[in-house]
Amino acid sequence: KKNDFNEEIVENQLSNELVNIEYNSTDDEGNTFYINSERATVSFDDNQNNKVNLEGVVSIINLKNKGIINIYSNNAIYDKINNNTLFFNQVKIEYLDNEILSGNLDVVFSEKVSKIYNDVIYNNEESKLSTDIILIDMITGDIKLEMVNKSEKVRLVANNESIN
């Protein structure tokens, strides 16, 4: 019985792990969302099995009439029902000629907002910006910068000059 029990556990562990997985979706406005992962696991702790833990993640968001956003991260948690995705561990975001590096990116489709946080560095050819949080309204494209510690300020370096 002990061997049978161990084999059952191994079978369950193998059945919830997938390799090279892809998800695609399109919203009502015609924006598309693609995500690929080298490895994915479904947690049996999640009663509906809606959340998928991803490793080695590449995502492409194509915002209709606004452009393509490429996202790379070591890990993410993807919700199969609403497409909300929490990227973490060495997040890199590329949009047009801009690059954002951070610890976390939460793309919350259900609320039409994205939150970039933890060691945020924004780079482009003309400037480099450091802040705690970047909030992006996914409908209007409006961006809001926030600092958790109100005594510190967003730091922007442009053309070799520092602006606070």
C-alpha positions in Angstrom: 0.0 0.0 0.0 2.8 2.4 0.7 4.2 2.0 -2.9 0.7 2.5 -4.4 0.2 5.7 -2.3 3.6 7.1 -3.5 2.8 6.3 -7.1 -0.5 8.1 -6.8 1.1 11.2 -5.5 3.7 11.1 -8.3 0.9 10.7 -10.9 -1.0 13.7 -9.5 2.2 15.9 -9.5 2.9 15.0 -13.1 -0.7 15.6 -14.2 -0.7 19.2 -13.1 2.6 20.2 -14.8 2.7 21.3 -18.4 5.7 22.3 -20.7 5.6 25.1 -23.3 2.1 26.3 -22.7 0.3 29.1 -24.6 -2.9 31.1 -23.9 -4.5 33.5 -26.3 -7.5 35.8 -25.8 -9.2 38.9 -27.3 -11.2 41.5 -25.4 -14.4 43.4 -26.5 -12.3 46.3 -27.8 -10.2 44.0 -30.1 -7.1 44.0 -28.0 -5.2 40.7 -28.0 -3.3 39.0 -25.2 -0.8 36.2 -25.7 1.2 34.4 -23.0 3.8 31.6 -23.3 5.5 29.8 -20.6 8.3 27.3 -20.6 6.7 25.5 -17.6 3.3 25.7 -16.0 1.7 24.1 -13.0 -1.9 24.1 -11.7 -2.3 24.2 -8.0 -4.7 21.7 -6.5 -5.2 24.1 -3.6 -7.2 26.4 -6.0 -10.6 24.8 -5.9 -11.6 25.8 -9.5 -8.1 25.3 -10.9 -8.3 28.7 -12.6 -4.8 29.9 -11.6 -1.8 28.7 -13.4 1.8 29.2 -12.0 4.1 30.0 -14.9 7.9 29.9 -15.3 10.0 31.4 -18.1 7.2 33.8 -19.2 6.8 35.8 -22.5 3.7 37.8 -23.1 2.5 40.0 -25.9 -0.3 42.5 -25.5 -1.5 44.1 -28.7 -3.5 47.3 -27.8 -5.6 48.2 -30.8 -4.5 51.5 -32.3 -1.8 51.9 -29.6 0.9 49.3 -30.3 2.5 46.1 -29.0 3.8 45.6 -25.4 6.3 42.8 -24.9 6.6 41.4 -21.3 9.2 39.0 -20.0 9.5 37.6 -16.5 10.9 34.6 -14.6 7.5 33.9 -13.1 3.8 34.8 -13.3 0.4 33.7 -12.0 -2.2 33.6 -14.8 -6.0 33.5 -14.2 -7.6 31.5 -17.0 -11.1 33.0 -16.4 -10.3 36.8 -16.5 -6.7 36.7 -18.0 -5.4 38.8 -15.0 -1.7 38.1 -14.8 0.7 38.8 -12.0 4.3 38.9 -13.4 7.2 38.7 -10.9 10.9 38.1 -10.6 12.9 40.2 -13.1 10.1 41.8 -15.1 11.0 43.5 -18.4 8.5 45.5 -20.4 9.2 46.8 -23.9 6.8 49.3 -25.5 7.9 51.2 -28.6 11.4 52.5 -27.8 10.8 52.3 -24.0 11.9 49.7 -21.5 10.7 49.3 -18.0 12.4 47.0 -15.5 10.8 46.0 -12.2 10.2 43.3 -9.6 6.4 43.1 -10.3 3.8 43.8 -13.0 0.1 43.2 -12.3 -2.0 43.3 -15.5 -5.6 43.4 -14.2 -7.8 43.1 -17.2 -11.0 42.9 -15.1 -10.2 46.4 -13.8 -8.5 47.7 -17.0 -5.4 48.8 -15.0 -1.7 47.7 -14.8 0.5 48.3 -11.8 4.3 48.2 -12.1 6.1 48.2 -8.8 9.2 47.2 -6.8 12.5 48.8 -8.0 10.9 50.4 -11.1 13.4 51.8 -13.7 12.1 53.3 -16.9 14.5 53.8 -19.8 14.4 55.3 -23.3 17.0 57.0 -25.5 16.3 60.4 -23.8 15.8 59.7 -20.2 16.0 57.3 -17.2 13.4 57.4 -14.5 13.2 55.7 -11.1 10.0 55.4 -9.1 8.2 53.0 -6.7 5.0 52.5 -8.7 3.7 53.2 -12.2 -0.1 52.8 -12.7 -1.4 52.6 -16.2 -5.0 53.1 -17.2 -5.5 50.4 -19.9 -8.4 52.3 -21.6 -7.0 55.9 -21.8 -3.3 55.0 -21.6 -2.8 57.6 -18.8 0.2 57.0 -16.5 0.5 57.9 -12.9 3.8 57.7 -11.0 3.8 57.2 -7.2 6.3 57.0 -4.4 5.5 54.8 -1.4 7.8 56.9 0.8 6.4 60.4 0.4 9.6 62.0 1.6 11.4 60.7 -1.5 10.6 61.9 -5.0 10.5 60.4 -8.5 13.9 60.7 -10.0 14.3 61.6 -13.7 17.6 61.9 -15.5 17.4 63.5 -18.9 20.2 64.5 -21.3 22.8 63.9 -18.5 20.9 66.3 -16.1 19.0 65.3 -13.0 15.4 66.6 -12.4 13.6 66.0 -9.1 
